[in-house]
Amino acid sequence: MRRSEYAGPVALRAMQALAVRSFPATGYRHIGDLTWNWCLSLDREAECPTAIWTHGDRTLAWGWLESPDGLMLQVDPGHPELADEVLDWAERVAAGPLSAEVAETEPHLAAALERRGYARAADGPFMVCLDRPLIDLPDAPRLPDDYTMRAQRDHADVAGRAAAHRAAFGSTRVTAERHARMRETWPYRPELDLVVVSPAGDVVAYCQGWYDEANGTGEFEPVGTHPGHRRLGLARSVCTAVLHAFADAGGRRAVVYSRGDAAYPLPKRLYESMGFRAYTRTHTYTGPAGA
């Protein structure tokens, strides 16, 4: 067994190898999630240390710290003892108490956290994991007059897509430069990253799809609409188009992770109206002071 430590998610493909292998059992940590988070970590590697446990060329566990001391982790269910090693590493590297979000389909991680005195939040934000089969797909609803949908085709579209994300989520981390670099990173496919363009020529909505060919599973991450163009059916139309693109790629299943708590209900309602159904949810665990 070997542990390798990095400043930032340098060994992304090794982490994704475990994600592909574990996804049928857990339905969590899709390879697209990892590439998307890699994009957000660009140029801030010191805030995102990672460690990976391997045996030969096989990845068995990884941990990924995000300032301020949030921990993403994945451990092969066949090697649950490695959860303690990941937590030992994270507690040593983190500046303060850790928080970790795990799915109900990862009981080996929940057991390790509880054994070490981590407390599960009784309420607050959580993610619900939803899926639907890629059969009997409806046609994409018609866009309003003079709105168009397409894959990104030039730098202006890339910059517009990044600007639409910042407007939709109030985030500053997605820049044109980061989005452009993500478009060069596996498993990105341009035909799965669609934008809606307004009559004025601005990117105002988008759905980014990721496809795990080994598992026949596509994922939405992220989906957004500019606040000035909401309630026009843009998100439904572009998401439905990406579902068809997943099916055209040979996919059998689509997944999306959405807030499940009552404080942020609208995205979940949209996905449920498109035939998605919940199959698991996350819980957040917070470590004791001094852990």
N, C-alpha and C positions, 0 to 999 in steps of 0.2 A: 504494500500500500504506500502511495506517495502523496504528499500534500504539496501543492504549489501555490504560492501567494503572488498577487499582482496588484499594481496600482491601476485600478480600473478593470473593466471586463475584457481583458486582452484575449483570453482564451474562449471567446464567444462560441466558436464552433464546438468545442468540447462540452460546454454547458448545454448547448442545443442538442447534442447527441443524447444526453440523459433525458432532456425534455421530450424528445421523440419517443424514446423507449418507455418512459413513464406515463405518457399521455393516455394510452388506452385504459390504465388503471385509475388515474386520478382526474383526468379531464381538466387539468390545471397546469399552468406554465407552458402554454403553447410556444412554439419556436418564434412566432411573430412577436409575442410579448417581450422576448429577450432582445430581439433586434430593435424594437421600439425603445426599450429602456436603454439599450446601448447608444442609440441616437441621442437620448436626453443626457447621457453622461459625457458626451464628447466635450473636450476642453475643460473638464472638471474631474479628471481621473483621481486626484488626491482625495476627493470626497466620496469616492466609490471603490474602495478596496474590495478585492475578491479573493477567494481561495477555492481550489478544486482538488478533490480526492480522486485518484485514479489507481487502477490496477492494470498494469500493462497499458494498452491503448483504450481501456474501457473506463468511462467516467462513472463514478459511483455516488458522488455528492458534490455540491457546491454551495457556497455562501456568498452573498453580495450585499455589502453595507451601503446604505444611502444616507448621507447626512440629513438630519441629525439623528443618526443611530437607529434608523429603520433597517430591518434585515429581511432580505429575500433569501430563501434557501430551498434546496431540493435534495432529497436523499432517496436513493434507490430503495423501494420497499423491501427488497431482498436483503438489504444491509442496514436495518434500522439503528444499529449501534453507532453508525456514523453521525447520527443526529447530534449526539453529545459532543463529538469532535468538532462539528461545525459550530455548535454553540460555544464550546471552549474557545475556539479561535475568535469568534465574533465578540465575545465578552472581553477578551484580551485587547482587541484592537479598538473597540468602540470607546468613545469618550464618556458615555453615560449609560443609563439603563436602556436596554433594547426593547423594541417592539417588533413583533413578527406576525404576519398575516398568513394563515394556512387554511386550506380547504378541509371540509368535513371528510373528503375522500383521501386525506392524508393523516390517518389516525396515528401512524408511527411518529409523526412530527408533533402532534398534539400531546401524545403521551410523554415525549421527551421534555417538552416545555413545561408541562404540569409537574413532572417529576423534579424539575429544577426550581420550582416555586414561582413560575410565571403565572400571572393571573389573567383569565379570559375575560374580556370586556363583556358586561351584561347588556349593553346597548351601544348606540353610536353607529357610525357608518360601517357598512360591510358590503361586500360584492356578492352578487348572485351570478352563477354560471348557467347560461341558457344555451340550448341547442335545438336544432331542427334538422330533419333529413332533407337532402337536396333532391326531393322528388315533388311532383305536383306544384312546381313553383309558379306563382302568378306572374303575369306580365308586369313590367315596371310601369307604375302609374305615369301618365303623361305629365310632362313638366308644364308650368305656366308658359304662356306665349313669350317667345324670344329668349327663354332660358335654354341652355344647351348643356349636354353632358359629354365628357370625353376623358380619355387618359391625358395625363400631363404631357405636353409636347415640346416645351422649351423652358428656358430659364425664367421667363415671366410667369409661366404657370407654376413652376416650382416655388417661386417667391410668393405668388398669390396664394398657393396652398398653405404655406407656412403662415402667412398673414391671416388667413381664414381661421387657422387653428388658434392663433393667439387671440383673435376676437371672440371665438366661440367659448374658450376656456379661461380667458383672462390670464393666460400664461405668457411668459417671456422666453421660455427655454427653447421653443421650436423656432429656429431661424432658417432662412433660406439655405445657408451653408450646411447646417446640420441635416436638413431634409435632403439636400443634394447628396451628401455622403451616405445617408441611409439608403438612398436609391441604388447605391453601388454595392450593397451588402446583402448577402444571402439571408433569407430566401425571397428577397424583393422581386416582384414581377410588376411591370408598369401597367399591364392590362387589368390588374386587380386594385389599382389605386386611382379611383375615378373622382373627378371633380365636376361640380355644377357651376356654370358661368352665367352671370346675370346679363341682362340686356346691355348694361354699360361695359361689359367685358371683364368684370371682376370675378374671381373665384369666391363663391359665397357658401358652398357646401361641399362635402367630400365624404367618401367612405374608403378607408384604406383596408384592403384585404390581404391576408397572409395565408399561404397554402402549404400545409404539411403533406407532401406527396406520400410519404410512407404510411401515414394513417388515414389518408383520404379526407382530411379535415381542414376546412377553411375557417379563418377567424377574422372578425371585424376588430380593428384596433389602430387608430381611433376613428370615430364618426363625429362630425361636427357641422353646425350651421351658423353662419354669421347672425348675430342677434337681429340685424335689420331685415333678414329674409326668412324668418321663422314662420311657421304655420302656413306654409305654401306647399307642403308635401315633398320638399326637396330631399330630406333625409330618407324618407320611405322609398322614393324613386331610385336614388343612387345606391342604397343598400340592396334593393331588389336586383338592380343590375349586377352588383357584385356577387350576389347569390348565383345568378345565372353564369357568371364567369367562373365561379368555383365548380359548378356542375360541368361546364365545358372543359375544365382542366381534368375532369375525371373524379371529382370529389363526391363523397357520399354524405357528408355531414358538415354543418356550419355551427360555429359557436361564437358567443359574444359574452363578455363579462360586463355587468352593469351594476350600478348602485342598487342595493335591494332595500335600503331603509326608507322610511316614509319622508325623509327630508329631501329626497331627490328622486321623485317617482317617474318622471316623464320618459326618460329613455327606456326604462324597463317596460312601460306600457306600450311604447312603439314596437319593441321587439316581440312582445307577446302578441300584439295584433298582427304580426307578420308570421306567426306560427311557431315562434320559439317558446320553449318550456324549460323551467328550472330543473337542474339535475344535482346541483350541490351549491353550497355557499361558503363564504369564508368567515373566520373568527380572528380577532386580533388579540394577541397575548402580549402582556407587558411584563418585563423582568423586574425583580426586586432591586432596589438601590444597592449598589455594591456588587451586583452580579458580574 
